[in-house]
């Protein structure tokens, strides 16, 4: 097996980070760069493992090993055998492992921050979070907001060199769609605390009490489903708000939606906002992560303060009664997508970071 570019990822389930890795590898000349992917965890959900294998990209699982040390040894042996030129950790908590094995292989290590710099460090744990925040010395962030957090942080456990490469999307798969005559409000994302879907539920409850006719669909799975369903019942909006569960047909859901709502507390560069804009849909979103970089407030959608649920409800109501505004914002969003969200840009900026770290793209 030959390998020039080696990718280490935590898991390959149906998530935004995993989709970005698939996009990156799918957009490159795989015969030339010979990518190989190693998966650290042993996840039962390996959606993108299958997708990568369809691209004839080797996917090697380390998760069957019982301990971190055993996984690290297996990773060292694998890297020694393959001798890659670049080792890119695509998840934050595998950064230090990528740096460690690259030292013995004389490969160039690249780390990642795929969300919020502070939260990623905290989620990894006190020791691992510090190590992964500092090594490798060069790391790719997918968010300008995360870059600012790291730059202004007083900790010494942060990368020396930061490259911002925002997410890309498949503009053919997420193509412009005509606005339906009676589309629903769409929300997409995992049902976890960080996404703050309780805000959307309360905003919808407020509008329902005002007599506004509503049809909301949420796509995504997670541990808070029962809790959020209970909130919907208490607000008496269980008929207006449907939980669809995990879905793999987001382009079709967007095609039948009027607009997208996103209510997260902390984000990096949200894929679904970019996807909605590419499909020609207006977006109402809270000001988390790079939302203000993606959405031009008042032109491609509305950005509201995170804690202002009345403002969220007001912007939703505005789009519900003004279909022409939805159409105009959606058109502007598609134009914005074509200008800056494509996969060629994702690949070229990622490779530019590799070269800045010393890679010779021969």
C-alpha positions as CSV (number, residue, x, y, z in Angstrom):
1,X,0.0,0.0,0.0
2,X,1.3,3.5,-0.9
3,X,0.4,6.6,0.9
4,X,1.4,10.3,0.6
5,X,-1.4,11.9,2.7
6,X,-2.5,10.1,5.9
7,X,-5.6,11.2,7.7
8,X,-6.3,10.3,11.4
9,X,-10.0,10.7,12.4
10,X,-11.9,9.9,15.6
11,X,-14.8,8.1,13.8
12,X,-16.6,8.2,10.5
13,X,-20.2,8.5,11.5
14,X,-22.8,10.7,9.9
15,X,-21.4,14.0,11.0
16,X,-20.2,17.3,9.7
17,X,-16.5,16.8,10.4
18,X,-16.6,13.4,8.8
19,X,-18.4,14.8,5.7
20,X,-15.7,17.5,5.3
21,X,-13.0,14.8,5.3
22,X,-14.9,12.9,2.7
23,X,-15.3,16.1,0.6
24,X,-11.6,16.9,0.9
25,X,-10.4,13.4,-0.2
26,X,-13.1,13.2,-2.9
27,X,-11.9,16.5,-4.4
28,X,-8.3,15.5,-4.7
29,X,-6.4,13.5,-7.3
30,X,-6.3,10.3,-5.4
31,X,-4.0,8.5,-7.7
32,X,-1.4,11.2,-7.2
33,X,-1.8,11.8,-3.5
34,X,-2.7,8.2,-2.4
35,X,-4.7,9.1,0.7
36,X,-5.2,6.6,3.6
37,X,-7.6,7.1,6.5
38,X,-7.1,5.6,10.0
39,X,-10.0,5.6,12.4
40,X,-9.2,5.9,16.1
41,X,-12.4,4.9,17.7
42,X,-14.6,1.8,17.3
43,X,-17.9,3.3,16.3
44,X,-20.8,1.2,15.1
45,X,-21.8,4.0,12.8
46,X,-19.3,4.1,9.9
47,X,-21.3,5.8,7.2
48,X,-18.3,7.7,5.7
49,X,-16.1,4.6,5.9
50,X,-18.3,3.1,3.3
51,X,-18.3,6.3,1.2
52,X,-14.5,6.5,1.3
53,X,-14.1,2.8,0.4
54,X,-16.3,3.5,-2.7
55,X,-13.6,6.1,-3.7
56,X,-11.1,3.2,-3.4
57,X,-9.5,4.9,-0.3
58,X,-8.1,2.5,2.3
59,X,-9.8,2.8,5.7
60,X,-7.9,1.2,8.6
61,X,-9.6,0.8,12.0
62,X,-7.6,1.2,15.1
63,X,-10.6,1.1,17.5
64,X,-10.5,-2.7,18.0
65,X,-7.5,-2.1,20.3
66,X,-8.5,-2.0,23.9
67,X,-6.3,0.8,25.2
68,X,-5.0,4.1,23.9
69,X,-1.5,2.8,24.2
70,X,-2.3,-0.2,22.1
71,X,-3.9,2.1,19.5
72,X,-0.9,4.3,19.5
73,X,1.5,1.4,19.0
74,X,-0.7,0.2,16.1
75,X,-0.7,3.6,14.6
76,X,3.1,3.9,14.9
77,X,3.5,0.6,13.1
78,X,1.1,1.6,10.4
79,X,2.9,5.0,9.8
80,X,6.3,3.3,9.8
81,X,5.0,0.9,7.1
82,X,3.3,3.6,4.9
83,X,5.8,6.4,5.3
84,X,3.4,9.2,4.5
85,X,4.5,12.7,3.7
86,X,1.7,14.4,5.7
87,X,-0.2,13.2,8.8
88,X,-3.3,15.2,9.2
89,X,-5.3,14.7,12.4
90,X,-8.9,15.6,11.5
91,X,-10.3,15.5,15.0
92,X,-9.0,17.5,17.9
93,X,-8.5,14.7,20.4
94,X,-6.2,12.8,17.9
95,X,-3.9,15.8,17.4
96,X,-1.2,14.6,19.9
97,X,-1.2,11.1,18.5
98,X,-0.6,12.4,15.0
99,X,2.2,14.6,16.2
100,X,3.8,11.7,18.1
101,X,3.8,9.2,15.3
102,X,5.0,11.8,12.8
103,X,8.2,12.4,14.7
104,X,9.4,8.9,14.1
105,X,8.3,8.8,10.5
106,X,9.7,12.2,9.5
107,X,6.3,13.2,8.3
108,X,4.7,16.6,8.5
109,X,2.0,16.6,11.3
110,X,-1.0,18.9,11.0
111,X,-3.7,19.2,13.7
112,X,-7.3,20.3,13.6
113,X,-9.8,22.4,15.6
114,X,-13.2,21.7,14.1
115,X,-15.4,23.6,16.5
116,X,-14.8,25.9,19.4
117,X,-11.1,26.0,20.6
118,X,-12.0,26.3,24.3
119,X,-14.8,23.7,24.2
120,X,-12.7,21.2,22.2
121,X,-9.9,21.4,24.8
122,X,-12.4,21.0,27.7
123,X,-14.2,18.1,26.0
124,X,-10.9,16.3,25.5
125,X,-10.0,16.5,29.2
126,X,-7.6,18.5,31.2
127,X,-4.3,16.8,30.1
128,X,-5.3,15.6,26.6
129,X,-7.0,18.9,25.9
130,X,-3.8,20.8,26.6
131,X,-1.6,18.5,24.6
132,X,-3.8,18.5,21.6
133,X,-4.2,22.2,21.8
134,X,-0.4,22.7,21.6
135,X,0.8,19.9,19.3
136,X,1.1,19.7,16.3
137,X,2.5,23.2,16.2
138,X,0.6,23.9,13.0
139,X,-3.2,23.3,13.0
140,X,-6.0,24.0,10.7
141,X,-9.1,25.7,12.2
142,X,-12.4,25.6,10.3
143,X,-13.6,28.8,12.0
144,X,-12.5,32.4,12.2
145,X,-14.1,32.6,15.6
146,X,-12.1,29.7,16.9
147,X,-8.9,31.3,15.6
148,X,-9.7,34.5,17.5
149,X,-10.3,32.4,20.7
150,X,-6.9,30.7,20.3
151,X,-5.1,33.9,19.3
152,X,-6.4,35.8,22.3
153,X,-6.0,32.9,24.8
154,X,-3.4,33.4,27.5
155,X,-2.6,29.7,27.7
156,X,0.7,28.4,26.4
157,X,-1.2,25.2,25.2
158,X,-2.2,26.6,21.8
159,X,-0.7,26.0,18.3
160,X,2.1,28.2,17.1
161,X,0.7,28.5,13.6
162,X,-3.0,28.6,12.7
163,X,-4.5,28.2,9.3
164,X,-8.2,28.9,8.8
165,X,-9.9,26.7,6.2
166,X,-13.6,27.1,6.4
167,X,-15.9,24.2,5.4
168,X,-16.8,23.4,1.8
169,X,-19.9,21.9,0.3
170,X,-20.8,19.9,-2.8
171,X,-22.5,22.6,-4.9
172,X,-23.9,20.0,-7.3
173,X,-25.5,18.0,-4.6
174,X,-26.8,21.1,-2.8
175,X,-28.1,22.9,-5.8
176,X,-30.5,25.8,-6.1
177,X,-34.1,24.6,-5.7
178,X,-37.3,26.5,-6.5
179,X,-39.1,27.7,-3.4
180,X,-42.2,25.6,-2.7
181,X,-45.5,27.3,-2.4
182,X,-46.1,26.0,1.2
183,X,-42.8,24.9,2.6
184,X,-42.1,24.0,6.2
185,X,-39.5,25.5,8.5
186,X,-36.5,23.2,8.7
187,X,-34.0,22.6,11.5
188,X,-31.1,20.2,11.1
189,X,-28.6,19.1,13.7
190,X,-27.8,16.7,16.5
191,X,-30.1,16.7,19.6
192,X,-27.5,17.8,22.1
193,X,-27.2,20.6,24.6
194,X,-24.9,22.7,22.4
195,X,-27.4,23.0,19.6
196,X,-30.0,24.6,21.9
197,X,-33.2,23.4,20.2
198,X,-35.1,24.4,23.3
199,X,-34.8,28.0,22.0
200,X,-36.5,27.1,18.8
201,X,-39.2,25.2,20.6
202,X,-40.0,28.2,22.8
203,X,-40.0,30.6,19.8
204,X,-42.4,28.3,18.0
205,X,-44.5,28.1,21.1
206,X,-44.7,31.9,21.4
207,X,-45.7,32.2,17.8
208,X,-48.3,29.4,18.1
209,X,-50.0,31.3,21.0
210,X,-50.1,34.4,18.7
211,X,-52.1,32.3,16.2
212,X,-49.4,31.9,13.6
213,X,-49.8,28.8,11.4
214,X,-46.6,26.7,11.7
215,X,-45.1,23.6,10.3
216,X,-41.6,22.8,11.6
217,X,-39.5,19.7,10.9
218,X,-36.3,18.8,12.7
219,X,-33.8,16.3,11.2
220,X,-31.2,14.8,13.6
221,X,-30.7,12.3,16.4
222,X,-29.2,12.7,19.9
223,X,-29.6,12.1,23.6
224,X,-32.0,15.0,24.2
225,X,-34.8,13.8,22.0
226,X,-37.2,12.7,24.8
227,X,-36.5,15.9,26.8
228,X,-37.2,18.1,23.7
229,X,-40.3,16.2,22.9
230,X,-41.5,16.8,26.4
231,X,-40.9,20.5,26.0
232,X,-42.9,20.5,22.8
233,X,-45.8,18.7,24.6
234,X,-45.7,21.2,27.4
235,X,-45.8,24.1,24.9
236,X,-48.7,22.3,23.1
237,X,-46.9,22.4,19.8
238,X,-46.3,18.7,19.2
239,X,-48.5,18.8,16.1
240,X,-46.6,21.8,14.7
241,X,-43.1,20.5,15.5
242,X,-42.1,17.1,14.1
243,X,-38.9,15.2,15.1
244,X,-37.8,13.2,12.0
245,X,-34.8,11.5,13.5
246,X,-31.5,11.0,11.7
247,X,-31.8,11.6,8.0
248,X,-29.4,11.2,5.0
249,X,-31.6,13.1,2.5
250,X,-30.9,16.7,3.6
251,X,-30.9,18.1,0.0
252,X,-34.4,16.8,-0.5
253,X,-35.5,18.2,2.9
254,X,-34.1,21.6,2.0
255,X,-35.8,21.5,-1.4
256,X,-39.2,21.2,0.3
257,X,-38.4,23.8,3.0
258,X,-39.2,27.5,3.1
259,X,-36.2,28.4,5.2
260,X,-33.8,27.0,7.8
261,X,-33.5,27.9,11.5
262,X,-30.3,27.3,13.5
263,X,-30.1,28.0,17.2
264,X,-26.7,26.8,18.5
265,X,-24.8,28.2,21.4
266,X,-21.4,27.2,20.1
267,X,-20.4,26.4,16.5
268,X,-17.4,26.3,14.2
269,X,-18.5,26.7,10.6
270,X,-21.9,25.1,10.4
271,X,-22.3,22.8,7.4
272,X,-26.1,23.0,7.3
273,X,-26.2,26.8,7.0
274,X,-23.9,26.6,4.0
275,X,-26.0,23.8,2.6
276,X,-29.2,25.7,3.0
277,X,-27.7,28.8,1.3
278,X,-26.5,26.6,-1.6
279,X,-30.0,25.3,-2.0
280,X,-31.3,28.9,-2.2
281,X,-32.9,29.0,1.2
282,X,-32.9,31.9,3.7
283,X,-31.5,31.2,7.1
284,X,-32.4,32.5,10.6
285,X,-29.6,31.7,13.0
286,X,-28.1,32.7,16.4
287,X,-24.8,34.4,16.4
288,X,-22.6,31.4,17.3
289,X,-19.2,30.6,15.7
290,X,-18.8,31.8,12.2
291,X,-22.5,32.5,11.6
292,X,-21.9,36.2,11.0
293,X,-19.2,35.3,8.5
294,X,-21.5,33.0,6.6
295,X,-24.8,35.0,6.7
296,X,-25.0,38.6,5.7
297,X,-27.7,39.9,8.1
298,X,-30.7,41.2,6.2
299,X,-29.4,39.9,2.8
300,X,-29.0,36.2,2.9
301,X,-30.9,35.7,6.2
302,X,-31.2,37.0,9.7
303,X,-28.7,36.7,12.6
304,X,-30.1,37.2,16.1
305,X,-28.4,37.3,19.5
306,X,-28.2,33.9,21.2
307,X,-30.4,34.8,24.2
308,X,-33.0,36.8,22.4
309,X,-35.8,34.3,21.8
310,X,-38.3,37.0,21.0
311,X,-36.0,38.3,18.2
312,X,-35.7,34.7,16.9
313,X,-39.5,34.4,16.9
314,X,-39.9,37.8,15.2
315,X,-37.5,36.9,12.3
316,X,-39.2,33.5,11.8
317,X,-42.5,35.3,11.6
318,X,-41.1,37.8,9.1
319,X,-40.1,35.1,6.7
320,X,-43.4,33.2,7.1
321,X,-45.4,36.1,5.8
322,X,-43.0,37.4,3.1
323,X,-42.3,34.7,0.5
324,X,-40.7,37.2,-1.8
325,X,-38.1,38.0,0.9
326,X,-37.5,34.3,1.4
327,X,-36.9,34.0,-2.4
328,X,-34.6,37.0,-2.5
329,X,-32.5,36.0,0.5
330,X,-32.3,32.4,-0.9
331,X,-31.0,33.7,-4.3
332,X,-28.4,35.9,-2.5
333,X,-27.4,32.9,-0.5
334,X,-26.8,30.7,-3.5
335,X,-24.6,33.4,-5.1
336,X,-22.6,33.6,-1.9
337,X,-22.2,29.8,-1.9
338,X,-20.9,29.8,-5.5
339,X,-18.4,32.5,-4.6
340,X,-16.9,30.9,-1.5
341,X,-18.2,27.5,-0.5
342,X,-16.9,25.2,-3.2
343,X,-14.7,22.1,-2.8
344,X,-11.9,23.4,-5.0
345,X,-11.4,26.1,-2.4
346,X,-11.5,23.6,0.5
347,X,-8.8,21.5,-1.2
348,X,-6.5,24.3,-2.3
349,X,-6.5,26.1,1.1
350,X,-5.9,22.8,2.9
351,X,-2.9,22.0,0.6
352,X,-1.6,25.5,1.1
353,X,-1.5,24.9,4.8
354,X,0.4,21.6,4.2
355,X,2.9,23.5,2.0
356,X,3.3,26.2,4.6
357,X,4.3,23.5,7.1
358,X,7.0,22.3,4.7
359,X,5.3,19.8,2.4
360,X,6.8,19.4,-1.0
361,X,3.9,18.8,-3.4
362,X,5.9,17.0,-6.0
